[in-house]
């Protein structure tokens, strides 16, 4: 078969497109710098009926140690994140998960195998166990817990997105990681509510607002980062859903 110069040029133009497409398909994690010592990790998974969904967590650096807040959504993503941490000359000291859903706790088994401490609340471990999932190596048994003194602490505000959801507070940054308990401003509804406690969600949000009045940055589990308005927005969504449910019950 005769190969023309035009055919060769077209093939050369097409090859970068193939490489780019393959890179896009294999991309498991994205990392954004939020401050000198805090990075947001974003992982991706296809979830019907929403399609490709991104989920956020954090990496908090303290000296030569790194602390992961929620695991990426895929094992490959978690491995890539660990490689990124090690490439920066850091040691992944531990991980805390904010609730039992897979987008927060999915890679507890991998981290346990790597002998990296994993932390979850007693209630989260109870839910993991009931779903035949591996539990954390270490357990948080109180409503407040200091993972790293003066750097990373957790707070259980009450039920909302799930009965076990906690938030993570970074006092040096005045930054709150809300996880799936907090919705982005673009959210028009509460998202997945299969394990939610709608009736308590707004009060639980208020508990966070009361405890951390100096919040500057709020990182939700899905969607864009914002400020304290994410909390009040989530509260309004929860109150609206609660009112709708009450009306349905009356009818």
HUJOHU-V150101 format. One record per pair of residues at least 24 apart in sequence whose C-alpha atoms are under 10 Angstrom apart, sorted by the first residue. I is the first residue (numbers start at 1). GAP is how many residues later the second one is. Records with the same first field share a line. If there is no record, write none. Layout:
I=GAP, GAP
This chain:
26=50, 51
27=49, 50, 53
28=44, 45, 46, 47, 48, 49, 50, 51, 52, 53
29=25, 26, 27, 43, 44, 45, 47, 48, 49, 50, 51, 52
30=24, 26, 47, 50, 51
31=25, 26, 27, 28, 50, 53
32=26, 27
33=25, 26
34=24, 25, 139, 141, 183, 191
35=25, 138
36=24, 25, 137
37=24, 25, 26, 29, 135, 136
38=24, 28, 29, 132, 135, 137
39=29
40=28, 29, 137, 179, 185
41=27, 28, 29, 30, 31, 36, 37, 40
42=29, 30, 31, 35, 39, 179, 180, 181
43=28, 29, 30, 31, 33, 34, 35, 38, 60, 179
44=28, 29, 30, 33, 59
45=27, 28, 29, 58
50=141
53=169, 170
54=49, 167, 168, 169
55=48, 49, 124, 125, 165, 166, 167, 168
56=47, 48, 121, 122, 123, 124, 163, 164, 165, 166, 167, 168, 169
57=40, 41, 46, 47, 120, 121, 122, 162, 163, 164, 165
58=37, 110, 119, 121, 161, 163
59=26, 33, 36
60=32, 88, 91, 92, 110
61=24, 29, 30, 31, 32, 90
62=28, 31, 86, 89, 90
63=27, 28
64=24, 25, 26, 27, 28, 29
65=24, 25, 26, 27, 28, 29
66=24, 25, 26, 27, 28, 29
67=24, 25, 26, 27, 28, 29, 50, 80, 81, 85
68=24, 25, 26, 27, 28, 29, 50
69=25, 26, 27, 28, 29, 35, 36, 49, 50, 83, 98, 99, 108, 110
70=25, 26, 27, 28, 29, 32, 33, 34, 35, 36, 37, 38, 48, 49, 50, 107, 109, 151
71=24, 25, 26, 27, 31, 32, 33, 34, 35, 36, 37, 39, 40, 47
72=30, 31, 32, 33, 34, 35
73=28, 29, 30, 31, 32, 33, 34
74=28, 29, 32, 33
75=31, 32, 33, 34, 35, 36
76=31
77=30
78=28, 29, 32, 33
79=28, 31, 32
82=29
91=25
92=24, 25
93=24, 25
94=24, 25, 44, 53, 54
95=24, 25, 41, 43, 52
96=24, 25, 40, 42, 43, 44, 51, 56, 57, 58, 70, 72
97=24, 27, 39, 57, 68, 69, 70, 71, 82
98=26, 56, 57, 58, 64, 66, 67, 68, 69, 70, 79, 80, 81, 82, 83, 123
99=24, 25, 26, 28, 29, 62, 63, 64, 65, 66, 67, 68, 80, 81, 82
100=24, 25, 26, 27, 28, 29, 31, 33, 35, 62, 63, 64, 65
101=26, 27, 61, 63, 64, 79, 94
102=26, 31
103=76, 77, 118, 119
104=75, 76, 117
105=28, 29, 30, 31
106=27, 28
107=27
108=25, 26, 27, 28, 29
109=24, 25, 26, 27, 28
110=24
111=25, 26
112=24, 25, 26
119=28
120=44, 46
121=24, 33, 35, 43, 44, 45
122=42
123=40, 41, 42
124=38, 39, 40, 41, 42
125=39
126=38
127=36, 37
144=24
152=24
155=52, 53, 56
156=48, 51, 52
157=24, 44, 46, 47, 48, 49, 50, 51, 52, 54
158=39, 42, 43, 44, 45, 46, 47, 48, 49, 50
159=36, 37, 38, 39, 40, 41, 42, 43, 44, 45, 46
160=30, 33, 35, 36, 37, 38, 39, 40, 41, 42, 43, 44, 45, 78
161=29, 30, 31, 32, 33, 34, 35, 36, 37, 39, 40, 77
162=30, 31, 32, 33, 34, 35, 36, 39
163=32, 33, 34, 35, 37, 38
164=31, 32
165=31, 39
166=42
167=41, 53
168=51
169=39, 43, 46, 49
170=45, 47
171=41, 43, 44
173=42, 43, 44
174=38, 39, 40, 41, 42, 43, 44
175=37, 39, 40, 41, 42, 43, 44, 52, 53
176=32, 36, 39, 40, 41, 42, 43, 44, 51, 52
177=40, 41, 42, 43, 44, 48
178=27, 30, 40, 41, 42, 43, 44, 52, 53
179=39, 40, 41, 42, 43
180=39, 40, 41, 42, 43
181=24, 39, 40, 41, 50, 53
182=36, 37, 38, 39, 40, 41, 48, 49, 50, 51, 52, 53
183=35, 36, 37, 38, 39, 40, 41, 42, 47, 48, 49, 50, 51, 52, 54
184=34, 35, 36, 37, 38, 39, 40, 41, 42, 43, 45, 46, 47, 49, 50
185=35, 38, 39, 40, 41, 42, 44, 45, 46, 47, 48, 49
186=37, 38, 44, 47
187=35, 36, 37, 43, 46, 47, 50
188=45, 46, 49
189=45, 47, 48, 49, 51, 52
190=44, 45, 47, 48, 50, 51
191=31
197=41, 45
198=39, 40, 41, 42, 43, 44, 45, 47
199=39, 40, 42, 43, 44, 46, 47
200=38, 39, 42
201=33, 34, 35, 36, 37, 38, 40, 41
202=29, 30, 32, 33, 34, 35, 36, 37, 38, 40
203=32, 35, 36
204=31
205=26, 27, 28, 29, 30, 33
206=25, 26, 29
